[in-house]
């Protein structure tokens, strides 16, 4: 069973930065396609960024140029560096892992990011 543990959320002023981390366990990390999603109350969960097992990266248009996703296979961890944060980035962020062989999806517990204006 894959387990994902997120950290790094918190409160920051507009224009500031935060880095989210997601540590995975229970499988071979390099076989996981990793991603960050976010969900506002009453809305669907949406993709923020994802990085595949072979390093391909995709970003939502709303975060391009501000957020950077990366992974460290030696540390079994994926990161989301968030710069130039805006109040509208205030939501719960979820780490996602999709196993490249089994296609099973896993989710972290979520971490709150709050950007004050």
C-alpha positions as CSV (number, residue, x, y, z in Angstrom):
1,X,0.0,0.0,0.0
2,X,1.4,3.4,-1.0
3,X,1.3,6.0,1.6
4,X,1.8,9.7,1.0
5,X,2.7,12.2,3.7
6,X,2.5,15.9,2.8
7,X,4.2,18.8,4.6
8,X,5.0,22.4,4.1
9,X,1.6,24.1,4.0
10,X,0.9,27.2,6.1
11,X,0.2,30.9,6.0
12,X,2.1,33.3,3.8
13,X,1.6,36.8,2.6
14,X,0.7,37.5,-1.0
15,X,3.9,37.5,-3.1
16,X,5.6,35.1,-0.8
17,X,6.7,31.5,-1.3
18,X,6.1,28.1,0.2
19,X,7.4,24.7,-0.7
20,X,5.3,21.6,-0.3
21,X,6.8,18.2,0.1
22,X,5.2,14.8,-0.3
23,X,7.1,11.7,0.9
24,X,6.0,8.4,-0.5
25,X,6.5,4.9,0.9
26,X,5.3,1.4,0.2
27,X,6.5,1.0,-3.3
28,X,9.4,1.8,-5.7
29,X,9.2,5.6,-5.9
30,X,10.6,5.9,-9.4
31,X,7.6,3.9,-10.7
32,X,5.2,6.5,-9.5
33,X,3.8,9.4,-11.5
34,X,3.5,12.2,-9.0
35,X,1.3,15.2,-8.9
36,X,-0.2,18.0,-6.9
37,X,-3.9,18.9,-7.0
38,X,-5.9,21.4,-5.1
39,X,-9.5,21.7,-4.1
40,X,-11.5,24.7,-2.9
41,X,-14.7,24.2,-0.9
42,X,-17.5,23.2,-3.1
43,X,-15.3,22.8,-6.2
44,X,-13.8,19.9,-8.0
45,X,-10.2,18.9,-7.3
46,X,-8.0,20.3,-10.0
47,X,-4.5,19.6,-11.3
48,X,-1.8,22.0,-10.2
49,X,1.3,20.1,-11.6
50,X,2.5,16.7,-12.2
51,X,5.7,14.9,-13.0
52,X,5.9,11.5,-14.5
53,X,8.2,8.6,-13.6
54,X,10.4,9.6,-16.6
55,X,10.4,13.3,-15.6
56,X,7.8,14.8,-18.0
57,X,6.2,17.8,-16.4
58,X,2.8,19.5,-16.8
59,X,1.4,22.6,-15.1
60,X,-2.0,24.2,-14.9
61,X,-2.1,27.5,-16.8
62,X,-2.9,29.3,-13.5
63,X,0.4,28.4,-12.0
64,X,2.8,28.4,-15.0
65,X,5.8,30.5,-14.3
66,X,5.1,30.6,-10.5
67,X,5.2,27.0,-9.4
68,X,7.8,24.4,-9.9
69,X,7.4,20.7,-9.4
70,X,10.3,18.4,-8.9
71,X,11.1,15.0,-7.6
72,X,14.0,13.4,-5.7
73,X,13.9,9.6,-6.3
74,X,16.7,9.1,-3.8
75,X,14.5,10.6,-1.1
76,X,11.1,9.2,-2.4
77,X,9.8,12.8,-2.3
78,X,8.1,15.2,-4.7
79,X,8.2,18.9,-4.1
80,X,6.1,21.9,-5.2
81,X,7.9,25.2,-5.0
82,X,5.3,27.9,-5.0
83,X,6.4,31.5,-5.7
84,X,4.5,34.8,-6.2
85,X,1.6,33.3,-4.2
86,X,-1.8,35.0,-4.6
87,X,-4.8,35.0,-2.4
88,X,-6.6,32.8,-4.9
89,X,-4.0,30.1,-4.3
90,X,-5.6,29.6,-0.9
91,X,-6.9,26.1,-0.9
92,X,-6.1,22.6,0.3
93,X,-3.3,20.9,-1.7
94,X,-3.2,17.2,-2.2
95,X,-0.4,15.0,-3.3
96,X,-1.2,12.3,-5.8
97,X,0.6,9.2,-6.9
98,X,-0.4,7.0,-9.8
99,X,1.5,3.8,-10.1
100,X,2.9,3.5,-13.7
101,X,2.3,-0.3,-13.8
102,X,-0.9,-0.9,-11.8
103,X,-2.5,2.5,-12.7
104,X,-3.8,2.7,-9.1
105,X,-4.2,6.2,-7.7
106,X,-3.2,7.2,-4.2
107,X,-3.9,10.5,-2.3
108,X,-2.3,12.3,0.6
109,X,-4.3,13.7,3.4
110,X,-4.0,17.3,2.1
111,X,-2.2,20.4,3.4
112,X,-3.7,23.8,3.8
113,X,-2.1,26.8,2.1
114,X,-3.4,30.2,3.0
115,X,-2.3,33.4,1.3
116,X,-3.2,36.6,2.9
117,X,-3.6,39.8,0.9
